Amino acid sequence: MHAHLEQITRRQLPSTALGAALIGSEEEELLLDVIRRKEPFRYYGTNLETPPPMAAKLEEELCAYLDARYALAVCNGTSALEVALGALGIGSGDEVILPVWSWDSCFTSIMRSGATPVLAEIDQTLCLDPAEIPRLCTPRTKAVMIVHYQGVAADMEAIMAESRKAGIKVLEDCAESPGVTHQGQRVGTIGDIGIFSFQYAKSMTCGEGGAVVTNDPVLYERSVRMHDLGKMRPYHEGKVAVSVNRFCGGQYRMTELQAAVALAQLRKLETLRERCRRTQAIIMQRIGHLKHLQFRSIPDPIGDSGFEIYFWLEAPEQVGPFIELLEKWGVATLKGSGTTCHYNLEYCQSQPTLASGSSPFDAQQSWPAPGYQKTDFPKTEQLIHRFIAVPLGVLFTDEDADYIGRVICGIHDTLLT
Ligand SMILES: Cc1ncc(COP(=O)(O)O)c(C=O)c1O
């Protein structure tokens, strides 16, 4: 059926917020509990014998939800990455592979560990292309950082197979994909260590917050020490047989105030995922057959969180007019997600570091060096200029979904046929 755009009446859509849109009395109650007890610090409060419960409860419920052995709450997702890299023992002289298309802190956390970030192409999942692992591995490669981009798991089967073959560790960055599953397993528990972010834009939020998860007791102990000045407090000693000597960790602890809100949000995560998946399914039913759109490849469609629809147009010039019409009909597109190719960012172009002599790139004769220039990533460049991302907030109703589907069909038929 030919959809006529002009016959569709413009509809006011709700905000595209995720976890933040669900903040309510549950968060309020837990937060007030912390305030009333006057115990905002996780390791001790009014009673020195009994540590306050929120961060501990958050970790416990996160373990149960993810089916992970250990979880550690930290102050944000960027610290979680730095903690995880520290736990893996990554430092000067090591290389870590990461997708060229990912969030700033994926690159900066590796730089701050002293290791060299090695940029890899993405594929049509918008996550790291598994074939990049054998291509980029050198004897110095210690790990690969997988970014499960915006609610969809990377192709973990192929990635795990390539990583095990190469003998490198797998760090899963699940900041944008809490609760997402791949072959029935939650992301964050498939590789060696995983991280989450509870920043404002995420599926569960406490403004700033994060977590590190692992099934490995030594990685857990190293994470705990890394996040708390090298210490192992009694609470954590009760979780694991201590085997690591103290080292100079950072200070990345989560407060009880953050934990209270994050805990209430964790309890709403499955509801959020179900609602977003439902919205996505209704829209896809309407637009999935459209001839001139090509959709994001989702390695395990049963497990994604469905809060964003990605489709490619045939030519980059079609993107502007398509977005203009979406906006005219009140459908938001994701221009400001913050993701960009690292080679476009200052820290990659001019290699600024905190102190001279501290960059793994100091020895480079010229800059940007090979591997850090746009021309090194033809596959990624092919992918990132032709797609449109439509964010689907948790408050969207079935009628909203149906409307978005009809608008996309209408624009497709008006502009592309
Ligand atoms: C993929 C990815 N990794 C890491 C982070 C860092 O998390 P945070 O903002 O909590 O530091 C973010 C989020 O902003 C992200 O999207």
The ligand as an SDF file (V2000), in Angstrom:
LIG
                    3D

 16 16  0  0  0  0  0  0  0  0999 V2000
   30.0100    2.8730   25.0600 C   0  0  0  0  0  0  0  0  0  0  0  0
   30.2630    3.7230   26.2580 C   0  0  0  0  0  0  0  0  0  0  0  0
   31.3110    3.4520   27.0440 N   0  0  0  0  0  0  0  0  0  0  0  0
   31.5710    4.1610   28.1390 C   0  0  0  0  0  0  0  0  0  0  0  0
   30.7630    5.2090   28.5140 C   0  0  0  0  0  0  0  0  0  0  0  0
   31.1360    6.0110   29.7030 C   0  0  0  0  0  0  0  0  0  0  0  0
   30.1990    6.0410   30.7030 O   0  0  0  0  0  0  0  0  0  0  0  0
   30.0640    7.2850   31.6960 P   0  0  0  0  0  0  0  0  0  0  0  0
   29.4610    8.4130   30.9240 O   0  0  0  0  0  0  0  0  0  0  0  0
   29.1750    6.7780   32.7790 O   0  0  0  0  0  0  0  0  0  0  0  0
   31.4170    7.6180   32.1940 O   0  0  0  0  0  0  0  0  0  0  0  0
   29.6370    5.5280   27.7340 C   0  0  0  0  0  0  0  0  0  0  0  0
   28.6840    6.5710   28.0870 C   0  0  0  0  0  0  0  0  0  0  0  0
   28.5960    7.6270   28.1510 O   0  0  0  0  0  0  0  0  0  0  0  0
   29.3850    4.7750   26.5610 C   0  0  0  0  0  0  0  0  0  0  0  0
   28.3590    5.0590   25.7710 O   0  0  0  0  0  0  0  0  0  0  0  0
  1  2  1  0
  2  3  1  0
  2 15  2  0
  3  4  2  0
  4  5  1  0
  5  6  1  0
  5 12  2  0
  6  7  1  0
  7  8  1  0
  8  9  2  0
  8 10  1  0
  8 11  1  0
 12 13  1  0
 12 15  1  0
 13 14  2  0
 15 16  1  0
M  END
$$$$
